[in-house]
Amino acid sequence: MKQILIILLTVFTFQVSGQEIRPEVKKLVHKIQKVNQLNSKRVGFTGAITEQYLDFEKLREKATIDELLKLLEYENSVVKAYSAWALVDKMYPNLASLFVEFLNSGETVRTQHGCIVTDSEISSEFYNRVAYQHIHNKLTPSDSLFFLSQKEQLDSIILYGERNNYFLRNALLGNNANPDTYERIRYWAFNKKNAYGIEALAVYQKKEDIADFKKLGEQAFVAIAKFPATEFWDFLLSYKGKNQSTEYLMALAVFKTEESAKVLTEIFSNLTEDEVGSLSGILSDNYCTFYQDLLLEIWEKYQTISYGTTKQLISDISLKAAKSFSIGLLSDEELYFVHKDYDFASVDKILPLMLESIKEYDNSQLLNVCKNRIKISKFTIVEQLMQFIKDNHFTEMSDEIFTRLQQKNQAFEVFHLTKTILSFDNPEDKIKVINTLKVNQKDWDWGNWSGSMRKLLRAYDIEFD
C-alpha cells in the first residue's frame, strides 16, 4: 500500500478520454460558473436549497464519468469542485488518485456551508464528501463499505505524506490501532512529536512504547489518557503541583483509583472556575465510585454537573446525592448544567431529576429549594421549575411566584410564571395575576408572545386589550 501511494503522489495526472463535453452539460457548467460558489445542499439561516446546488445535481445526473474527469481540468475552481463531488457520489473507483492531484495543486474554492462563507481547498471539500457521504446520500451496506475503503485510502495517502494539517488530524484519530500503520504512527508520534500522532500511538497500548512516551514529558499526557498503564503513575506524580492542564487532569482521571481521586481532590482546591468546569467534565467521562465525593463537592461549590452524572449519582448514592443537590440548589448562584457529546436536550432534564430526588430523599428541603430557585432562576430553568411546581400543585409557592412575577422578567419567564399560578385555580390569585400583568404588560405583550399569552389567559376567561 505504501509503495502504491508513493507512486500516486509522484506521477498522477488526470486521465481522460477524448470524449467531448456535450452541449447540455456545457450549459450546466456555464450556469455553475456564473454563480461561482460551491454551495452545500442547505445554506443560509433558512436552510434553503439553492439553484446552484440543484444545477450540481443535474450535472451529476447528466454528465458521464469521462465528462466529469475532463471537467476537472476546467479553468473554474467551482466547476472542478462540483465535478469532483459528482465523481465521489457516482463511486468513481480511483478517488485516491483524484485526491492526490487536489492535494498537490492546493487549489481553493469559494464555498458556503450553512451560514458560513469562506475559501476552502478543493482537497478538503473532496475529502469531506468521501468521509461524510452517508450525510449526503442514502447508502446501501455495499456502498458504505466502498466509502469506508476509499476513506482508508485517503487517510493512508495523508499518513505517508509529510503535510501536517487538518487531514492528518483526521487520519491519525481515525487510525484505530491499525496494525498495518503502526510504524508510521510511531514516526508521527516520536519523530514529529505530533499530538494526534502521540494519541493515536497510545491506542495500540504497546508496553514497549512506554519508555519513549515518558521521554516526551508533558506531551505524554494525551497518550496516558488513552493508555493508563501503571508504569505511568509515578511519572504523572512527578508533575503534581507543577501542572494542572486539562491534559494532565485527563491522564490522572483515567486511572479511576482511590489514589487518583486523592490527587485530583488536592488539585481541585487550586483550580480556577473555568478549570473546575473542565475537571467536572473529565470526572463525568471517567465516572467511578472513587470520584463521587469530588463530583458532589464540585456541584455544591460551583453548581455544575452533567445529566449522566446526575443519574448515576442518584442510582448509586441516592440519599447522599439528594442532600448534595439541596445544598447546591439552596445557593444563590446560577446553575451551570453541561451537556455531553452535543446532547443539548439533556441539560433540560437535570433540574427535574434533582427535584424528584430531593422530593424522595430530602423532602424537608424541597419547598425551601423551590422558593430559593424561584427568586434567582432564569429562562429555561424557570420553565422546568414551574412545571415541577405545577405538577406537584405546590400552592404554597404562590407568594414567591407573585413576587417574581412583579419583577422585570423575559416574556418567556412571564408566560411560565403565569401559567403555573393560574393552574392553582384560586380566584384571588386570578385577580392578582390580572393586575400584575397590566402593570408589566410591556414585558410580555410583544411579538409572538402576545398571542401565546392571550391564548393562555383566555383559557382562564381573562381578556386583555
C-alpha positions, 0 to 999 in steps of 0.5 A: 500500500505504501509503495502504491501511494508513493507512486500516486503522489509522484506521477498522477495526472488526470486521465481522460478520454477524448470524449467531448463535453456535450452541449447540455452539460456545457450549459450546466457548467456555464450556469455553475460558473456564473454563480461561482460558489460551491454551495452545500445542499442547505445554506443560509439561516433558512436552510434553503436549497439553492439553484446552484446546488440543484444545477450540481445535481443535474450535472451529476445526473447528466454528465458521464464519468469521462465528462466529469474527469475532463471537467476537472481540468476546467479553468473554474475552481467551482466547476472542478469542485462540483465535478469532483463531488459528482465523481465521489457520489457516482463511486468513481473507483480511483478517488485516491488518485483524484485526491492526490492531484487536489492535494498537490495543486492546493487549489481553493474554492469559494464555498458556503456551508450553512451560514458560513462563507469562506475559501476552502481547498478543493482537497478538503471539500473532496475529502469531506464528501468521501468521509461524510457521504452517508450525510449526503446520500442514502447508502446501501451496506455495499456502498458504505463499505466502498466509502469506508475503503476509499476513506482508508485510502485517503487517510493512508495517502495523508499518513505517508505524506509529510503535510501536517494539517487538518487531514492528518488530524483526521487520519491519525484519530481515525487510525484505530490501532491499525496494525498495518500503520503502526510504524508510521504512527510511531514516526508521527508520534516520536519523530514529529512529536505530533499530538494526534500522532502521540494519541493515536500511538497510545491506542495500540497500548504497546508496553514497549512504547512506554519508555519513549512516551515518558521521554516526551514529558508533558506531551505524554499526557494525551497518550496516558489518557488513552493508555493508563498503564501503571508504569505511568503513575509515578511519572504523572506524580512527578508533575503534581503541583507543577501542572494542572492542564486539562491534559494532565487532569485527563491522564490522572482521571483515567486511572479511576483509583482511590489514589487518583481521586486523592490527587485530583481532590488536592488539585481541585482546591487550586483550580480556577472556575473555568478549570473546575468546569473542565475537571467536572467534565473529565470526572463525568467521562471517567465516572467511578465510585472513587470520584463521587465525593469530588463530583458532589463537592464540585456541584455544591461549590460551583453548581455544575454537573452533567445529566449522566452524572446526575443519574448515576449519582442518584442510582448509586448514592441516592440519599447522599446525592439528594442532600448534595443537590439541596445544598447546591440548589439552596445557593444563590448562584446560577446553575451551570448544567453541561451537556455531553457529546452535543446532547443539548436536550439533556441539560433540560432534564437535570433540574427535574431529576434533582427535584424528584430526588430531593422530593424522595430523599430530602423532602424537608428541603424541597419547598425551601429549594423551590422558593430559593430557585424561584427568586434567582432562576432564569429562562429555561430553568424557570420553565422546568421549575414551574412545571415541577411546581405545577405538577406537584400543585405546590400552592404554597409557592404562590407568594414567591411566584407573585413576587417574581412575577412583579419583577422585570422578567423575559416574556418567556419567564412571564408566560411560565410564571403565569401559567403555573399560578393560574393552574392553582385555580384560586380566584384571588390569585386570578385577580392578582395575576390580572393586575400584575400583568397590566402593570408589566404588560410591556414585558410580555405583550410583544411579538409572538408572545402576545398571542401565546399569552392571550391564548393562555389567559383566555383559557382562564376567561381573562381578556386583555386589550 
